[in-house]
Every structure is written in C-alpha cells, then in structure tokens.
Amino acid sequence: MSRSAVIAVVIFLVAHLALLVGLTTPEKFVFDEVHYVPAARQMIAPVMSQSVLNPMHPPLAKELIALSIATFGDNALGWRYPGTLFGALAIVAIYLCGLALFAAQGPAIAAALIAAANQMVYVQARIAMLDIFALAFGLLATAAFMHGFRKERPHALFAFAGTLFGLAAACKWSGLFPLGVCIVIVAAIRLMQSWRTLFADAKPDDWYRPDLWPDFRLHHVALCFAVLPAVTYLATFVPLYGLSLSDLIEAQRRIFADNTTTAIAGHTYMSAWPSWPLLARPVWFLFDKIAEDHISAIVFLGNPLVLWPALLALAVALRDFIVTRRWDAFLIAAFYFGPWLAWALLPRTLGFIYYYLPAASAASLALVYVLRRGGLPRWLLWAYVGVAAVGFAVMLPISAAFVGTSMQTFNRLMLFQSWI
C-alpha cells in the first residue's frame, strides 16, 4: 500500500471516529430528518402502502439511510450512521484534491484538516440529510478529475469521475453542479485547441496547453461526462421503481418540477446565495432548552476563522488564474465559484446556507494554495491549521447536541443578530 493510501485510510478512520462521538444525541428527529428518515423507512417496508415519500429528490442517499436502518435499527444511530461514513470520505476527498493540486503530503493533509475544522462538514455529517452524500461523491469525483487534468491520457480518471458524479446527482441534483464545471472546462479547452490558441509566453503551469489530452476524443468526452453519469444515476432508481420507463420518466419530471419551482415563503432560515460566503444567516438544526440556563444546540454556520479568510485566498487564486494562468489556481477557482454561482441560475427562491457546503469545502484548498506560496515561512500554514482548529473548538458547543452549553456562552458566540 502506498504512503498516500495509508494516510487516506488514517484520515478516514480518525474523521469517522470523531464524527461518531455523541451521534445519537438527540434521539429524536433533527430538522429535515423528518422528511428523509420516513422516506428511508418506506424503502425497507415489506409493502409500500402509499405513494413514494419525498419524491423531490433522487433515491440514493435515502437508500443508504434505509440500509443503515435495516442494519442498526430504526433509531438515531441507524438514521445518522451513514452520514459519518460519507463525512469522513469527504475529508479524504479534500486530501486527494490537495495531492493533485500541490503534489505534496503536507499541504494535502493541511487542506483536509482545514476542511474538517470548517464546522460545516462536521454538522452535516451528523444529521440524516442528503447533502453529505452528494458532497462526498462530488468531491471524490472532483479529486479524480483534478488528478487526470494534467495527464496525457486522462481517460480512466475522467471515466471514474463521471461515474462518481452520477452517484452525487443520484443523492441530490445539486451534485450535477461540479459535473457541469468539468464539462465547461473540457469544452473550453477543446474549443481553444480547435482555434489553435497559443499563449505568446506559454509556461508549463498554464491551465491551457494546445497539446493537452491528445487522444481524448469527442466520444470519450460523451462517455465520461454524459453516458456514465446518466447510466449510474438512473441505475439508482431501479430498486425503487423497477424497470418501468414511464415511472422513471415521471420521477424525473417530479424532481425537476419540485427543484425549479418549489418555494416556501418566509421560511425562518432562508437566505440568498450572495450572502452565503459572508455567513450572514445560519440554519439552526436544533435548539433545545434542557435546563434553566443550559441548551442543546446544532447550528450550520461554518467556521468564520476559515471561511472569512478564505474569501481573500480565493481572490488571490482568481488573480493568479487570470494574470499568471496557473492551472492549480484555475481549478481551485472553478470548483469554488462553479458550485456556488450555479445557484444564481435557478429560478427556485428557496435557499439555505448549507447549499454552500461544496464551495465552502473547496475553499480550504484556496487557503492552502495561498499559505504555501513562495516567500512565506513553512510554519505559517500549520499555524493557521491551529487557528482553524481553535475556531472549531470554540464552536463545538453549538455544533454538537451532546456537548451542550450555557445561555451565556451562546450569547457570547452570537456575534450578529442575524445569527440568532
């Protein structure tokens, strides 16, 4: 087993164990578990006595929750356990992305640690919702794409990425956003090559090269980024709908209708996509008063010590992509801005900050990219990892219900009125 594989396994095991601590608190439904757990229960029922529950999302994540319920029982552990597996996989995926971008173990590990300290993955992995499954598949696919990007023959890695993107979309349609980023990147490069575009001062680190992927033909593009994702996606519907073409088409029509038109006017925690990088409006998954001056709370907010500095890092990466044409800065910017700005294109008015999760996870790569630049001391990156960890620890009482906190601490953590 290679050194990278050993490190990936260690990251997975440590992250998984950390996510398991206090997982069953509370032992009641939290936030949207009220929608997804009943849908998962229905999947393992001997007879389906009513129409499909929660038809507005594809079935894969709910099938995984159903499998967990069948294994561990219909309880808090059964509902939430698979999320911890995929949360750990998401952290591993960031490590793999870091290896592709930085070609060094230290920065890749630092990126994984920053992503873990970002609070968002931790919270989302410990609740039976769909987003963590789509995130893990999407980040693993992104890692495969990044590893293939500079190779002469990226065929196998791009095919693997396409398959994983199909699984991401089978959890939630927002899993299509990073696939769209890949398609745009490949199309742009192929178009520039067809125009015989040349940079006057071409450099080895350019994101575009006229000789990139010489044997990657149009039919390879179609197979990797259309056929494989589509086949993988549709296969996840078979356990629920069988091979009925009419039922399959109707399921897609319903998902499309619900995801492009559904709105809940006045939802307490709604927020618009431009506000997500600023952490302007969190989502409170849980807020229970368990004693006179003691609460049990779970908030999806993000670590300000990670996500606010990340905005500056992303500006630097964007500048480097535009001015110096660096391929690593290009990919970081693409997989941050693509999954985030895609929400601006949707007519659906319902939005929450946890839709920002894929972009926020990619932001850790931008931070490492900046902190390892030439001229900066090597210890600075690890000092920042420590700062991010401190921010995570400070937020833990409102990130995990099993910890609990006092109202005094809660009030101290609420820096803005909009956070309440």
C-alpha positions as CSV (number, residue, x, y, z in Angstrom):
1,M,0.0,0.0,0.0
2,S,1.4,3.4,-1.0
3,R,2.1,6.2,1.6
4,S,-0.8,8.2,0.2
5,A,-3.2,5.3,0.6
6,V,-2.1,4.8,4.2
7,I,-2.6,8.5,5.0
8,A,-6.0,8.4,3.3
9,V,-7.1,5.5,5.5
10,V,-5.8,7.1,8.6
11,I,-7.7,10.4,7.8
12,F,-10.8,8.4,7.1
13,L,-10.6,6.4,10.4
14,V,-9.8,9.4,12.6
15,A,-12.6,11.5,11.0
16,H,-15.1,8.7,11.2
17,L,-14.4,8.1,14.9
18,A,-14.6,11.8,15.6
19,L,-17.9,12.1,13.9
20,L,-19.4,9.1,15.8
21,V,-18.9,10.7,19.2
22,G,-22.3,11.7,20.6
23,L,-24.0,10.9,17.3
24,T,-27.2,9.6,18.9
25,T,-27.9,12.9,20.7
26,P,-30.7,13.8,20.4
27,E,-32.7,10.6,19.9
28,K,-35.4,12.5,18.1
29,F,-35.6,13.9,14.5
30,V,-33.5,16.9,13.8
31,F,-34.5,19.4,11.2
32,D,-35.1,17.7,7.8
33,E,-34.7,14.2,9.2
34,V,-38.4,14.5,9.5
35,H,-38.6,14.2,5.7
36,Y,-35.8,11.8,4.8
37,V,-36.0,9.2,7.5
38,P,-39.7,8.3,6.8
39,A,-38.8,8.1,3.1
40,A,-35.9,5.7,4.0
41,R,-38.3,3.6,6.3
42,Q,-40.7,3.3,3.4
43,M,-38.0,1.8,1.2
44,I,-37.4,-1.2,3.6
45,A,-41.1,-1.7,4.4
46,P,-42.5,-5.1,3.2
47,V,-45.3,-3.4,1.4
48,M,-45.5,0.2,0.1
49,S,-48.9,1.3,1.3
50,Q,-48.7,4.8,-0.1
51,S,-47.1,6.8,-2.8
52,V,-43.3,7.4,-2.7
53,L,-42.4,9.8,0.1
54,N,-40.0,12.7,-0.6
55,P,-40.2,12.3,-4.4
56,M,-38.5,15.7,-4.9
57,H,-35.0,14.2,-4.5
58,P,-33.3,11.1,-6.2
59,P,-33.2,8.0,-4.1
60,L,-29.6,7.0,-3.5
61,A,-28.9,8.9,-0.2
62,K,-32.2,7.7,1.2
63,E,-31.4,4.1,0.1
64,L,-28.2,4.3,2.0
65,I,-30.0,5.6,5.1
66,A,-32.5,2.8,4.6
67,L,-29.7,0.2,4.5
68,S,-28.3,1.7,7.8
69,I,-31.8,1.4,9.4
70,A,-32.0,-2.2,8.4
71,T,-28.6,-2.8,9.8
72,F,-28.6,-0.8,13.1
73,G,-32.3,-0.4,13.7
74,D,-34.8,2.4,13.4
75,N,-33.1,4.7,15.9
76,A,-30.8,7.7,15.9
77,L,-27.7,5.5,15.2
78,G,-29.4,3.9,12.2
79,W,-30.6,7.2,10.8
80,R,-27.3,9.0,11.1
81,Y,-24.5,6.5,10.8
82,P,-24.0,6.5,7.1
83,G,-23.6,10.3,7.2
84,T,-20.5,9.8,9.3
85,L,-19.0,7.4,6.7
86,F,-19.6,9.9,3.9
87,G,-18.4,12.8,6.0
88,A,-15.1,11.0,6.6
89,L,-14.9,10.3,2.8
90,A,-15.5,14.0,2.1
91,I,-12.4,14.8,4.2
92,V,-10.4,12.2,2.4
93,A,-11.5,13.6,-0.9
94,I,-10.2,17.0,0.0
95,Y,-6.9,15.4,0.9
96,L,-6.9,13.7,-2.6
97,C,-7.7,17.0,-4.2
98,G,-4.7,18.5,-2.3
99,L,-2.4,15.8,-3.6
100,A,-3.5,16.5,-7.2
101,L,-3.0,20.3,-6.8
102,F,0.1,20.6,-4.6
103,A,1.9,17.2,-5.2
104,A,3.0,17.1,-1.6
105,Q,1.7,15.3,1.5
106,G,2.0,18.3,3.9
107,P,-0.3,20.7,2.1
108,A,-2.8,18.0,1.2
109,I,-3.1,16.9,4.8
110,A,-3.4,20.6,5.9
111,A,-6.2,21.1,3.4
112,A,-8.1,18.1,4.8
113,L,-7.6,19.4,8.4
114,I,-8.9,22.9,7.4
115,A,-11.9,21.3,5.7
116,A,-12.6,19.3,8.9
117,A,-12.3,22.3,11.1
118,N,-14.7,24.3,8.9
119,Q,-17.6,23.1,11.0
120,M,-19.9,22.6,8.0
121,V,-18.8,19.0,7.2
122,Y,-18.9,18.1,10.9
123,V,-22.5,19.3,11.3
124,Q,-23.9,18.0,8.0
125,A,-22.3,14.5,8.5
126,R,-24.1,14.0,11.8
127,I,-27.7,14.5,10.6
128,A,-29.7,12.3,8.3
129,M,-29.9,14.6,5.3
130,L,-28.9,14.2,1.7
131,D,-26.2,16.8,1.3
132,I,-23.2,15.0,2.9
133,F,-23.7,12.0,0.5
134,A,-23.8,14.3,-2.6
135,L,-20.8,16.2,-1.2
136,A,-18.6,13.1,-0.7
137,F,-19.3,11.6,-4.1
138,G,-18.9,15.0,-5.7
139,L,-15.5,15.7,-4.0
140,L,-14.2,12.3,-4.8
141,A,-15.2,12.9,-8.5
142,T,-13.5,16.3,-8.4
143,A,-10.4,14.7,-7.0
144,A,-10.4,12.2,-9.9
145,F,-10.8,15.0,-12.4
146,M,-8.0,17.0,-10.8
147,H,-5.7,14.0,-10.9
148,G,-6.5,13.5,-14.6
149,F,-6.3,17.1,-15.6
150,R,-2.6,17.2,-16.3
151,K,-2.2,13.7,-17.6
152,E,-1.6,12.8,-21.3
153,R,-4.2,10.1,-21.0
154,P,-6.9,11.1,-18.5
155,H,-9.5,8.6,-19.8
156,A,-9.7,6.2,-16.8
157,L,-9.7,9.0,-14.2
158,F,-12.3,11.1,-16.1
159,A,-14.5,8.0,-16.5
160,F,-14.2,7.3,-12.8
161,A,-15.1,11.0,-12.1
162,G,-18.1,10.8,-14.4
163,T,-19.4,7.7,-12.6
164,L,-19.0,9.3,-9.2
165,F,-20.7,12.5,-10.4
166,G,-23.7,10.2,-11.4
167,L,-23.8,8.9,-7.8
168,A,-23.6,12.5,-6.5
169,A,-26.6,13.5,-8.7
170,A,-28.4,10.4,-7.5
171,C,-28.3,11.8,-4.0
172,K,-29.3,15.3,-4.8
173,W,-29.5,17.2,-8.1
174,S,-27.1,19.8,-6.9
175,G,-24.5,17.1,-7.3
176,L,-24.7,18.0,-11.0
177,F,-23.0,21.4,-10.5
178,P,-19.4,20.2,-10.2
179,L,-20.1,17.9,-13.2
180,G,-21.2,21.0,-15.1
181,V,-17.9,22.7,-14.1
182,C,-15.9,19.7,-15.6
183,I,-18.0,19.9,-18.8
184,V,-17.4,23.6,-19.2
185,I,-13.6,23.2,-18.6
186,V,-13.3,20.4,-21.1
187,A,-15.4,22.2,-23.7
188,A,-13.4,25.4,-23.2
189,I,-10.1,23.7,-23.7
190,R,-11.2,21.7,-26.7
191,L,-12.7,24.9,-28.3
192,M,-9.4,26.8,-27.7
193,Q,-7.5,23.9,-29.2
194,S,-9.8,23.9,-32.3
195,W,-9.0,27.6,-32.7
196,R,-5.3,26.7,-32.4
197,T,-4.9,29.1,-29.5
198,L,-1.4,29.8,-28.3
199,F,-0.1,31.9,-25.4
200,A,2.8,34.1,-26.5
201,D,4.6,33.5,-23.3
202,A,3.5,29.9,-22.7
203,K,4.6,28.3,-19.4
204,P,4.5,24.8,-18.0
205,D,2.0,25.8,-15.3
206,D,-0.6,27.2,-17.8
207,W,-4.1,25.9,-17.3
208,Y,-4.4,25.6,-21.1
209,R,-2.0,23.9,-23.4
210,P,-2.5,23.1,-27.1
211,D,-1.2,19.6,-26.5
212,L,-3.4,18.7,-23.6
213,W,-5.1,15.3,-23.8
214,P,-4.1,14.5,-27.4
215,D,-6.0,11.2,-27.5
216,F,-9.1,12.3,-25.6
217,R,-11.7,12.4,-28.4
218,L,-15.3,13.7,-28.5
219,H,-16.7,10.2,-27.9
220,H,-14.5,9.9,-24.8
221,V,-16.0,13.2,-23.6
222,A,-19.5,12.0,-24.2
223,L,-18.8,8.7,-22.4
224,C,-17.1,10.2,-19.4
225,F,-19.3,13.2,-18.8
226,A,-22.7,12.2,-20.2
227,V,-23.2,8.5,-20.6
228,L,-21.5,7.2,-17.5
229,P,-23.1,9.8,-15.2
230,A,-26.5,9.2,-16.7
231,V,-26.4,5.4,-16.5
232,T,-25.1,5.5,-12.9
233,Y,-27.7,8.0,-11.9
234,L,-30.6,6.0,-13.5
235,A,-29.4,2.7,-12.0
236,T,-30.1,4.0,-8.5
237,F,-33.8,4.3,-9.3
238,V,-34.2,0.6,-10.1
239,P,-34.6,-0.6,-6.5
240,L,-37.5,1.8,-6.0
241,Y,-39.2,1.9,-9.4
242,G,-38.0,-1.3,-11.1
243,L,-37.5,-1.1,-14.9
244,S,-40.7,0.8,-15.7
245,L,-39.7,3.5,-18.1
246,S,-42.9,5.5,-17.5
247,D,-42.3,5.6,-13.7
248,L,-38.7,6.6,-14.3
249,I,-39.7,9.5,-16.5
250,E,-42.4,10.6,-14.1
251,A,-39.9,10.5,-11.3
252,Q,-37.5,12.8,-13.2
253,R,-40.4,15.2,-14.1
254,R,-41.4,15.4,-10.5
255,I,-37.8,16.1,-9.3
256,F,-37.4,18.8,-12.0
257,A,-40.7,20.5,-11.1
258,D,-40.0,20.5,-7.4
259,N,-36.5,21.7,-7.7
260,T,-37.2,24.5,-10.1
261,T,-40.4,25.9,-8.7
262,T,-40.8,25.0,-5.1
263,A,-40.6,27.9,-2.6
264,I,-41.6,28.3,1.0
265,A,-42.3,31.9,1.6
266,G,-41.0,33.3,4.9
267,H,-39.0,30.2,6.0
268,T,-37.2,31.2,9.1
269,Y,-33.7,30.3,7.9
270,M,-33.9,31.1,4.2
271,S,-31.0,33.0,2.7
272,A,-29.9,34.1,-0.7
273,W,-26.8,32.8,-2.4
274,P,-24.8,36.1,-2.4
275,S,-25.0,36.0,1.4
276,W,-23.5,32.5,2.0
277,P,-19.8,33.4,1.8
278,L,-20.4,36.1,4.4
279,L,-22.1,33.6,6.8
280,A,-24.9,36.1,7.2
281,R,-27.7,33.7,8.0
282,P,-27.1,30.2,9.6
283,V,-29.6,27.4,9.9
284,W,-30.4,26.2,13.4
285,F,-31.0,22.5,13.1
286,L,-31.7,22.2,16.9
287,F,-32.2,24.5,19.8
288,D,-33.5,22.8,23.0
289,K,-33.6,24.2,26.4
290,I,-32.6,21.3,28.7
291,A,-32.2,23.2,32.0
292,E,-32.8,26.7,33.4
293,D,-29.5,28.0,31.9
294,H,-28.5,25.1,29.6
295,I,-29.2,24.4,26.0
296,S,-28.5,21.7,23.4
297,A,-27.9,23.2,20.0
298,I,-26.8,22.4,16.5
299,V,-26.2,25.3,14.1
300,F,-25.0,25.1,10.5
301,L,-22.9,28.2,10.1
302,G,-19.3,27.5,9.2
303,N,-16.1,28.5,11.0
304,P,-15.6,32.2,10.5
305,L,-11.8,31.7,11.1
306,V,-11.8,29.6,8.0
307,L,-14.5,31.0,5.6
308,W,-13.9,34.7,6.0
309,P,-10.1,34.5,5.4
310,A,-10.9,32.1,2.5
311,L,-12.5,34.9,0.6
312,L,-9.1,36.7,0.4
313,A,-7.4,33.5,-0.5
314,L,-10.0,32.9,-3.3
315,A,-9.3,36.4,-4.6
316,V,-5.6,35.6,-4.8
317,A,-6.3,32.3,-6.6
318,L,-8.6,34.1,-9.1
319,R,-6.0,36.8,-9.7
320,D,-3.3,34.1,-10.3
321,F,-5.6,32.3,-12.8
322,I,-6.3,35.4,-14.7
323,V,-2.8,37.0,-14.6
324,T,-0.4,34.1,-14.5
325,R,-2.7,31.4,-15.9
326,R,-1.7,28.9,-13.2
327,W,-3.6,25.6,-13.6
328,D,-3.9,24.9,-9.8
329,A,-5.4,28.4,-9.2
330,F,-7.7,27.8,-12.2
331,L,-9.1,24.5,-10.8
332,I,-9.5,25.9,-7.3
333,A,-11.4,28.9,-8.6
334,A,-13.5,26.8,-10.9
335,F,-14.6,24.3,-8.2
336,Y,-15.4,27.0,-5.7
337,F,-17.2,29.5,-7.9
338,G,-19.0,26.9,-10.1
339,P,-21.0,25.1,-7.5
340,W,-21.8,28.3,-5.7
341,L,-22.8,30.6,-8.6
342,A,-24.8,27.8,-10.1
343,W,-27.5,28.6,-7.5
344,A,-27.8,32.1,-9.1
345,L,-29.1,30.4,-12.3
346,L,-32.0,28.6,-10.7
347,P,-35.5,30.1,-10.6
348,R,-36.2,28.4,-7.2
349,T,-36.4,31.0,-4.4
350,L,-35.8,28.7,-1.5
351,G,-32.2,28.7,-0.4
352,F,-30.2,27.8,2.7
353,I,-26.6,28.3,3.7
354,Y,-25.9,24.5,3.6
355,Y,-26.2,24.7,-0.2
356,Y,-22.9,26.4,0.1
357,L,-21.2,23.3,1.5
358,P,-19.4,22.1,-1.7
359,A,-17.9,25.5,-2.4
360,A,-17.0,26.1,1.3
361,S,-15.2,22.7,1.3
362,A,-13.2,23.7,-1.8
363,A,-12.3,27.0,-0.1
364,S,-9.8,25.0,2.1
365,L,-7.8,24.4,-1.0
366,A,-7.6,28.1,-1.7
367,L,-6.3,28.8,1.8
368,V,-3.5,26.2,1.4
369,Y,-2.7,27.5,-2.1
370,V,-2.0,31.0,-0.6
371,L,-0.3,29.9,2.6
372,R,2.3,27.8,0.8
373,R,3.3,30.5,-1.7
374,G,7.0,31.3,-2.1
375,G,8.4,33.7,0.4
376,L,6.1,32.6,3.2
377,P,7.5,30.6,6.1
378,R,6.5,26.9,6.1
379,W,5.3,27.1,9.7
380,L,2.6,29.7,8.7
381,L,0.4,27.0,7.1
382,W,0.4,24.8,10.2
383,A,-0.1,27.8,12.5
384,Y,-3.2,28.6,10.5
385,V,-4.4,25.0,10.8
386,G,-4.1,25.5,14.6
387,V,-6.1,28.7,14.4
388,A,-8.8,26.9,12.4
389,A,-8.9,24.1,15.0
390,V,-9.3,26.7,17.8
391,G,-12.3,28.2,15.9
392,F,-13.8,24.7,15.6
393,A,-13.4,24.0,19.3
394,V,-15.0,27.3,20.3
395,M,-18.0,26.5,18.1
396,L,-18.3,22.9,19.2
397,P,-20.9,23.6,21.9
398,I,-23.3,24.8,19.3
399,S,-22.2,22.3,16.6
400,A,-22.9,19.1,18.6
401,A,-26.0,18.5,20.7
402,F,-24.2,16.1,23.1
403,V,-21.9,18.9,24.3
404,G,-24.5,21.5,25.3
405,T,-23.7,24.9,26.6
406,S,-25.0,27.8,28.8
407,M,-27.0,30.7,27.5
408,Q,-24.1,32.9,28.5
409,T,-21.8,31.1,26.1
410,F,-24.4,31.0,23.5
411,N,-24.9,34.8,23.7
412,R,-21.1,35.3,23.5
413,L,-20.9,33.2,20.3
414,M,-23.7,35.1,18.6
415,L,-21.7,37.9,17.0
416,F,-24.5,39.2,14.9
417,Q,-28.3,39.5,15.4
418,S,-28.8,37.7,12.1
419,W,-27.1,34.6,13.6
420,I,-30.0,34.0,16.1
